[in-house]
């Protein structure tokens, strides 16, 4: 799993040397930003169901045709799967906040995403709408501190960009 | 390769839940500077630790440098010093990451079999690792023994924490123990 620490270790290992002062400086930089990231991760973990449900409702509201017979949100099974997918993205964003890089999103969310959605003939626009809603819903300092919100929004933007 | 953070993520993903032990990670972050100092203490003294550990191992078993011993001739002694440095380096990486996966995957995986095939004596290797374990503890605590070091006594600085980084000493020791149990 890619993070600042593992990247530093991998390059030190490739050169066969002990961690240098500059290696330790990069790790320290990552640790300094970690407080905000962990705050965002903590808040998101506490509210993940509400956040995911709101985002899901927002995208169905924007694309009501999805409820029509034969569409992606037509039956109860489909509805729960759609809601699960949104929560899945939010969970991967929480992981990325913890790790401090986009590794979890890349490896478990984005890799193969296009192929899967094409095979299942799912539209990506509703996902973009759901994540955009979450992107604009967060508010500092009501939900979390400004720095934490910045980290959280950056990851939502990353996920949105991967879909559009 | 994982670190303390990605280890938490992989564990959470196995049960499709969010990472819940944020408090533990916050502690890791709060004590980050201690960890970096500990890594620095080992990295800065690495060559001294390695040569001292191998010298100590040979002192206790002179047969190693007699003809037919495993540290004879210089070529094999050099290989021994190199291997001790490699082991110490991976322990340092594990301490920096806060997770043993880099040590397991890149150093210990197959090491015992390799040493068996090359005829490297396990007991001597384990002894050298034990000496490095004691040295690492002394350097992280920053209380190297004056009796042993004599004129070469070298300290990293003044004492910063009351407990002399007891948790990091325990963590580093656990990585050395991991090496020992992988070899024996």
Interface residues (C-beta under 8 A of the other chain):
Chain A: X1 X3 X5 X6 X8 X9 X10 X12 X13 X16 X17 X18 X19 X20 X21 X24 X27 X28 X31 X34 X35 X38 X41 X42 X44 X45 X48 X91 X94 X95 X98 X99 X100 X103 X104 X108
Chain B: X1 X2 X3 X5 X6 X8 X9 X10 X12 X13 X16 X17 X18 X19 X20 X22 X25 X26 X29 X32 X33 X36 X39 X40 X42 X43 X46 X89 X92 X93 X96 X97 X98 X102 X106
